[in-house]
Amino acid sequence: MNFLMTYLLEGSLGILLVVLFYKVMMEGLTFFSWSRITLLGLLIGAVFLPMLSIDFQWLTESSLRPVNSSLLWVDGQLSNVVAAQELQAFNWFLIPLAIYVMGVVYSLSKLAFGVFKTFSLISSSERKSFEGFTIVINKKFIPASFFNYILLPDFQNNSSELSQIILHESVHIRKGHTWDVLFLQLVKSIFWFNPAVYLLEKQLREIHEFQADQEVTNTYSPIVYSRLLLKQLSQDCGLQFMNNFNQFQTKKRIIMMNKTKSKSIQKNKLLFSIPLMILMIGLFSCNMAISQADLTGTWKGTEFKFDQTEGPDLSAMIEGGRALHEGSNLALNEDGTVTISSAQGDVNGSGTWKFNDNQLIVDANGEETYYEIVSVTGKELVTKHEVGMDTPMGKLAGIITLTYVR
């Protein structure tokens, strides 16, 4: 759950950065092929970098390991457990999770249905081979492209206007634009709640149209082609993964067709995508290495959280662990010794400690415990470790998250 929330937040931020980069650096440039490559590369980085974890240490084994066969913080407290079991508290995080999952399922279902519906229409429609392309004719279509198919409502072989439309759609096919759009639809399904992803879709589709329009106007007059765009104004077919002939901002496309080509030196703007990618790597994928010196000192326990994964509800034990932790002192000394004391100053444990593979390893009272370092700053330390023990009512297991302050 925590990983999913972190991923969605970081991915959403990455997509927003890509949208802003396009708006500031790329919009208005006529290097459409380079703009497409840059935008797709940044989008891939925004989506996949939050999944990675690049450490400034050699790759190590998993940092969260089973550590204890018994729970030190519940010793001697079984006698205080009330026999009656309390009902589990409702997890309110399940509500937004359920809403998110429903949004993903709806988006993916809509996409899958659209693809299936299109293939079904193609299979039941008339087909013609024209200039190396497969023309699919069906009155339900508006001019569009889908993978290697050009979809048309009718076909007149000697029509100049039809030749321009076919040339436009053939560019979408040769450039593989359908794959771009399908990938973006999958990203939209994951980040359906993020308004930035819809702006990104608009930007990518604009580049597709500009790219196709540019090749058409290399053969036909921009004036004649502009008239065709105005004549062909129509409603969107409703299939979000297609490149429709006249689906986006006709006025903007006509302006871009007649715009003076960008100077070669302006291509350097696209190079700023490199520091943006490095920034996203730093924000989403790099974990700064922690040194033993960062942990050395005396820490005071503040927050205690127990996520139970197995066993009966033993609330008294959990509250006992909370009472032992809150206000306690964890002294990690420079000489490698450790002292764990209560808020009243009573020593509850002593021994040695070391830091290795992003883990705080404490050997106190003859038992070694591995704590994953979740985060550490000059003022706060957060650790996490697995625990488990057998009780008369069954095995109790879970994950303890401890928070300390200097």
C-alpha positions as CSV (number, residue, x, y, z in Angstrom):
1,M,0.0,0.0,0.0
2,N,2.8,2.4,0.9
3,F,4.7,1.6,-2.2
4,L,1.6,2.1,-4.4
5,M,0.9,5.5,-2.8
6,T,4.5,6.6,-3.2
7,Y,4.7,5.4,-6.8
8,L,1.5,7.2,-7.8
9,L,2.6,10.4,-6.1
10,E,6.1,10.3,-7.7
11,G,4.7,9.2,-11.1
12,S,2.2,12.0,-11.0
13,L,4.9,14.6,-10.2
14,G,7.0,13.2,-13.1
15,I,4.2,13.5,-15.6
16,L,3.5,17.1,-14.4
17,L,7.2,17.9,-15.0
18,V,7.0,16.4,-18.5
19,V,3.9,18.5,-19.3
20,L,5.6,21.7,-18.1
21,F,8.8,20.9,-20.0
22,Y,6.8,20.5,-23.2
23,K,4.9,23.8,-22.6
24,V,8.1,25.8,-21.9
25,M,10.7,24.2,-24.1
26,M,9.0,22.2,-27.0
27,E,5.7,23.9,-27.8
28,G,5.9,25.8,-31.1
29,L,9.0,24.0,-32.4
30,T,8.8,22.3,-35.8
31,F,11.1,19.5,-35.0
32,F,8.2,17.1,-34.7
33,S,10.1,13.8,-34.9
34,W,12.6,14.9,-32.2
35,S,9.8,16.4,-30.1
36,R,8.0,13.1,-30.2
37,I,11.1,11.1,-29.2
38,T,11.8,13.5,-26.4
39,L,8.3,13.5,-25.0
40,L,8.0,9.7,-25.1
41,G,11.4,9.3,-23.5
42,L,10.5,11.7,-20.7
43,L,7.2,9.9,-20.2
44,I,8.9,6.5,-19.9
45,G,11.2,8.0,-17.4
46,A,8.4,9.5,-15.4
47,V,6.5,6.2,-15.3
48,F,9.3,3.7,-14.7
49,L,11.9,5.6,-12.6
50,P,9.7,5.7,-9.5
51,M,9.7,1.8,-9.6
52,L,13.5,1.8,-9.3
53,S,15.8,2.2,-6.3
54,I,19.3,3.2,-7.1
55,D,21.6,3.2,-4.1
56,F,25.1,4.5,-3.7
57,Q,26.1,1.1,-2.3
58,W,26.5,-2.3,-4.0
59,L,23.3,-4.2,-4.5
60,T,22.4,-6.0,-1.3
61,E,19.9,-8.5,-0.2
62,S,16.4,-7.5,1.0
63,S,16.6,-5.2,3.9
64,L,13.5,-6.4,5.8
65,R,14.2,-9.8,7.3
66,P,12.6,-11.9,10.0
67,V,14.4,-11.0,13.2
68,N,12.9,-12.4,16.3
69,S,11.3,-15.6,17.4
70,S,9.8,-13.7,20.3
71,L,8.6,-10.2,20.9
72,L,10.7,-8.6,23.6
73,W,8.2,-5.9,24.1
74,V,5.4,-8.3,25.1
75,D,7.4,-10.5,27.6
76,G,5.5,-10.9,30.8
77,Q,2.3,-9.3,29.5
78,L,0.3,-12.4,28.4
79,S,-1.3,-12.5,31.8
80,N,-2.8,-9.0,31.2
81,V,-4.5,-10.0,28.0
82,V,-8.3,-9.9,28.2
83,A,-9.8,-13.1,26.8
84,A,-12.5,-11.4,24.8
85,Q,-11.2,-10.4,21.4
86,E,-11.9,-6.9,20.1
87,L,-13.2,-6.3,16.6
88,Q,-10.5,-5.1,14.1
89,A,-10.6,-1.4,13.5
90,F,-11.8,-0.4,10.0
91,N,-9.0,0.5,7.7
92,W,-10.1,3.8,6.2
93,F,-7.3,3.7,3.6
94,L,-9.3,0.9,1.9
95,I,-11.9,3.5,0.7
96,P,-9.5,5.6,-1.6
97,L,-7.8,2.3,-2.6
98,A,-11.1,0.8,-3.7
99,I,-12.0,4.0,-5.6
100,Y,-8.6,4.0,-7.3
101,V,-8.8,0.3,-8.3
102,M,-12.3,0.9,-9.7
103,G,-11.0,3.7,-11.8
104,V,-8.2,1.6,-13.2
105,V,-10.5,-1.3,-13.9
106,Y,-13.0,1.0,-15.7
107,S,-10.3,2.6,-17.8
108,L,-8.7,-0.7,-18.8
109,S,-12.1,-2.2,-19.6
110,K,-13.0,0.8,-21.7
111,L,-9.7,0.5,-23.6
112,A,-10.0,-3.3,-24.1
113,F,-13.6,-2.9,-25.3
114,G,-12.6,-0.2,-27.8
115,V,-9.8,-2.3,-29.2
116,F,-12.0,-5.4,-29.5
117,K,-14.8,-3.3,-31.1
118,T,-12.4,-1.9,-33.7
119,F,-11.0,-5.3,-34.6
120,S,-14.5,-6.6,-34.9
121,L,-15.5,-3.8,-37.3
122,I,-12.4,-4.3,-39.3
123,S,-13.0,-8.0,-39.7
124,S,-16.6,-7.4,-40.9
125,S,-15.7,-4.5,-43.3
126,E,-14.7,-4.3,-46.9
127,R,-10.9,-4.1,-47.5
128,K,-8.9,-2.8,-50.4
129,S,-5.1,-2.6,-51.1
130,F,-4.0,0.8,-52.1
131,E,-0.4,2.0,-52.5
132,G,0.9,-0.7,-50.2
133,F,-1.7,0.0,-47.4
134,T,-4.8,-1.8,-46.4
135,I,-7.9,0.4,-46.7
136,V,-10.8,-0.7,-44.5
137,I,-14.2,0.7,-45.6
138,N,-17.2,1.0,-43.3
139,K,-19.8,3.8,-43.0
140,K,-19.3,3.7,-39.2
141,F,-15.7,4.9,-39.6
142,I,-14.4,8.5,-39.9
143,P,-11.0,8.9,-41.5
144,A,-8.5,7.4,-39.1
145,S,-5.6,4.9,-38.7
146,F,-5.2,1.9,-36.5
147,F,-1.9,-0.1,-36.6
148,N,-1.5,-1.0,-40.3
149,Y,-5.1,-0.1,-41.3
150,I,-6.4,3.1,-42.8
151,L,-10.1,3.4,-41.9
152,L,-12.4,5.3,-44.2
153,P,-16.2,5.7,-44.5
154,D,-16.0,5.3,-48.3
155,F,-13.4,5.1,-51.0
156,Q,-13.1,6.9,-54.4
157,N,-9.9,6.0,-56.1
158,N,-9.5,9.1,-58.2
159,S,-10.2,11.7,-55.5
160,S,-7.5,14.2,-54.7
161,E,-8.9,14.9,-51.3
162,L,-8.9,11.2,-50.5
163,S,-5.3,10.9,-51.6
164,Q,-4.4,13.7,-49.1
165,I,-6.3,11.9,-46.3
166,I,-4.6,8.6,-47.1
167,L,-1.2,10.2,-47.2
168,H,-1.9,11.8,-43.8
169,E,-3.0,8.5,-42.2
170,S,-0.1,6.6,-43.8
171,V,2.3,8.8,-41.9
172,H,0.6,7.7,-38.6
173,I,1.1,4.1,-39.7
174,R,4.7,4.4,-40.8
175,K,5.7,6.3,-37.6
176,G,3.9,3.8,-35.4
177,H,1.7,6.3,-33.7
178,T,-0.8,3.8,-32.7
179,W,1.7,2.2,-30.3
180,D,2.4,5.6,-28.8
181,V,-1.3,6.2,-28.1
182,L,-1.9,2.7,-26.7
183,F,1.1,3.2,-24.3
184,L,-0.3,6.5,-23.3
185,Q,-3.8,5.0,-22.7
186,L,-2.2,2.4,-20.3
187,V,-0.5,5.3,-18.5
188,K,-3.8,7.1,-18.3
189,S,-5.4,4.0,-16.8
190,I,-2.9,4.0,-14.0
191,F,-2.9,7.7,-13.4
192,W,-6.5,8.4,-14.3
193,F,-6.9,10.7,-11.3
194,N,-4.1,13.0,-12.5
195,P,-5.2,16.0,-14.7
196,A,-1.6,16.3,-16.1
197,V,-1.8,13.0,-17.9
198,Y,-4.8,14.3,-20.0
199,L,-2.7,17.4,-20.9
200,L,0.2,15.1,-21.9
201,E,-2.2,13.1,-24.1
202,K,-3.2,16.3,-25.9
203,Q,0.5,17.3,-26.4
204,L,1.5,13.9,-27.8
205,R,-1.5,13.7,-30.2
206,E,-0.7,17.3,-31.4
207,I,2.8,16.2,-32.2
208,H,1.4,13.2,-34.2
209,E,-0.9,15.5,-36.2
210,F,1.8,18.1,-36.8
211,Q,4.1,15.3,-38.0
212,A,1.6,13.9,-40.4
213,D,0.5,17.3,-41.7
214,Q,4.1,18.3,-42.3
215,E,4.6,15.3,-44.7
216,V,1.3,16.0,-46.5
217,T,2.3,19.7,-47.1
218,N,5.6,18.5,-48.6
219,T,3.5,17.1,-51.5
220,Y,0.3,19.2,-51.5
221,S,-0.3,23.0,-51.2
222,P,-0.8,24.0,-47.5
223,I,-3.7,26.2,-48.7
224,V,-5.5,23.3,-50.4
225,Y,-4.8,21.0,-47.5
226,S,-6.1,23.6,-45.0
227,R,-9.3,23.8,-46.9
228,L,-9.6,20.0,-46.7
229,L,-9.2,20.1,-42.9
230,L,-11.9,22.7,-42.6
231,K,-14.2,20.7,-44.9
232,Q,-13.6,17.5,-43.0
233,L,-14.5,18.9,-39.6
234,S,-16.3,16.1,-37.7
235,Q,-16.9,14.7,-34.3
236,D,-14.4,12.4,-32.7
237,C,-15.1,8.7,-33.2
238,G,-14.9,8.1,-29.5
239,L,-12.1,5.5,-29.7
240,Q,-9.3,7.1,-27.7
241,F,-6.5,5.0,-29.1
242,M,-7.0,6.0,-32.8
243,N,-5.3,8.8,-34.8
244,N,-8.4,10.5,-36.4
245,F,-7.8,12.7,-39.4
246,N,-9.5,15.8,-37.9
247,Q,-9.6,15.2,-34.2
248,F,-7.5,18.0,-32.8
249,Q,-7.5,21.8,-33.0
250,T,-7.8,22.5,-36.7
251,K,-6.8,26.2,-36.3
252,K,-3.6,25.3,-34.5
253,R,-2.7,22.7,-37.1
254,I,-3.2,25.2,-39.9
255,I,-1.0,27.8,-38.1
256,M,1.8,25.2,-37.6
257,M,1.6,24.2,-41.3
258,N,2.2,27.8,-42.4
259,K,4.8,28.5,-39.6
260,T,8.4,29.2,-40.5
261,K,10.5,26.2,-39.7
262,S,12.4,26.5,-36.4
263,K,16.1,27.3,-36.7
264,S,18.5,24.5,-36.1
265,I,19.9,26.2,-33.0
266,Q,16.5,25.9,-31.4
267,K,16.9,22.2,-31.4
268,N,19.2,22.7,-28.4
269,K,16.2,23.3,-26.3
270,L,15.5,19.6,-26.4
271,L,18.8,19.0,-24.8
272,F,17.3,20.4,-21.6
273,S,15.4,17.1,-21.4
274,I,18.7,15.5,-20.2
275,P,19.0,17.5,-16.9
276,L,15.2,16.9,-16.5
277,M,15.7,13.2,-16.7
278,I,18.7,13.4,-14.3
279,L,16.4,15.4,-11.9
280,M,13.7,12.7,-12.1
281,I,16.4,10.0,-11.4
282,G,17.5,12.0,-8.4
283,L,14.0,12.6,-7.1
284,F,12.5,9.2,-7.7
285,S,15.2,6.5,-7.9
286,C,18.3,7.5,-5.9
287,N,18.5,6.6,-2.2
288,M,21.2,8.5,-0.5
289,A,23.6,6.3,1.3
290,I,23.4,6.3,5.1
291,S,26.6,6.2,7.1
292,Q,27.1,4.9,10.6
293,A,27.8,8.4,11.8
294,D,24.3,9.5,10.8
295,L,22.9,7.1,13.3
296,T,25.3,7.7,16.2
297,G,23.7,9.5,19.1
298,T,20.8,9.2,21.5
299,W,17.3,8.9,20.1
300,K,14.1,9.3,22.0
301,G,11.1,7.0,21.0
302,T,8.0,8.9,19.9
303,E,5.7,6.9,17.6
304,F,5.0,3.1,17.6
305,K,3.1,1.3,14.9
306,F,2.3,-2.4,14.7
307,D,0.9,-3.8,11.4
308,Q,-0.3,-7.3,12.3
309,T,0.0,-9.9,9.6
310,E,-0.9,-13.0,11.5
311,G,-2.5,-14.2,14.7
312,P,-5.1,-13.2,17.2
313,D,-5.9,-9.7,18.3
314,L,-3.8,-9.1,21.4
315,S,-4.4,-5.4,21.9
316,A,-2.9,-5.4,25.4
317,M,0.4,-6.6,24.1
318,I,0.5,-4.0,21.4
319,E,-0.3,-1.2,23.9
320,G,2.4,-2.6,26.2
321,G,4.9,-2.3,23.3
322,R,3.8,1.2,22.7
323,A,4.3,2.1,26.3
324,L,7.8,0.7,26.4
325,H,8.8,2.6,23.2
326,E,7.3,6.0,23.7
327,G,9.7,8.1,25.8
328,S,12.4,5.4,25.8
329,N,16.0,6.2,24.9
330,L,18.1,4.4,22.3
331,A,21.8,5.3,22.8
332,L,23.9,4.3,19.7
333,N,27.4,5.1,20.9
334,E,30.5,5.8,18.8
335,D,32.4,2.8,20.3
336,G,29.7,0.4,18.9
337,T,27.9,-0.1,22.2
338,V,24.1,0.3,22.6
339,T,21.9,1.0,25.6
340,I,18.1,0.9,25.6
341,S,16.5,2.5,28.5
342,S,12.9,3.4,29.6
343,A,11.5,6.9,30.1
344,Q,12.2,6.4,33.8
345,G,15.9,5.6,33.1
346,D,15.7,1.8,33.7
347,V,18.0,-0.1,31.4
348,N,15.9,-2.6,29.3
349,G,18.8,-3.8,27.1
350,S,22.5,-3.3,26.3
351,G,25.0,-4.7,23.9
352,T,26.5,-3.7,20.5
353,W,25.3,-2.2,17.3
354,K,26.5,-1.7,13.7
355,F,25.1,-0.4,10.4
356,N,25.2,-2.6,7.3
357,D,23.2,-2.8,4.0
358,N,20.8,-0.1,5.1
359,Q,20.1,-2.0,8.3
360,L,20.7,-1.1,12.0
361,I,21.8,-4.3,13.6
362,V,21.4,-4.4,17.3
363,D,22.8,-7.3,19.5
364,A,21.2,-6.7,22.9
365,N,20.7,-9.2,25.7
366,G,22.0,-12.0,23.5
367,E,19.5,-11.5,20.7
368,E,20.3,-9.9,17.3
369,T,17.7,-7.7,15.7
370,Y,17.7,-6.2,12.2
371,Y,16.0,-2.8,11.7
372,E,15.4,-1.5,8.2
373,I,16.2,2.2,8.0
374,V,13.1,3.7,6.5
375,S,14.4,7.3,6.8
376,V,16.9,9.3,8.8
377,T,17.6,13.0,9.1
378,G,19.5,15.0,11.7
379,K,16.4,15.1,13.8
380,E,14.4,12.0,13.1
381,L,15.0,8.2,12.7
382,V,12.3,5.8,11.4
383,T,13.0,2.0,11.5
384,K,10.9,-1.1,10.5
385,H,11.4,-4.7,11.4
386,E,9.4,-8.0,11.4
387,V,8.5,-9.8,14.6
388,G,6.8,-13.0,15.5
389,M,6.1,-15.2,18.5
390,D,3.9,-18.1,19.6
391,T,1.2,-17.4,22.1
392,P,-1.4,-19.7,23.8
393,M,-3.9,-18.3,21.3
394,G,-1.8,-18.9,18.2
395,K,1.2,-17.3,16.5
396,L,1.4,-13.5,16.5
397,A,3.4,-11.8,13.7
398,G,3.6,-8.4,12.1
399,I,5.8,-5.4,11.3
400,I,6.8,-2.8,13.8
401,T,7.6,0.8,12.7
402,L,9.4,2.9,15.3
403,T,10.0,6.6,15.1
404,Y,12.7,8.4,17.2
405,V,13.8,12.0,17.5
406,R,17.1,13.4,18.7
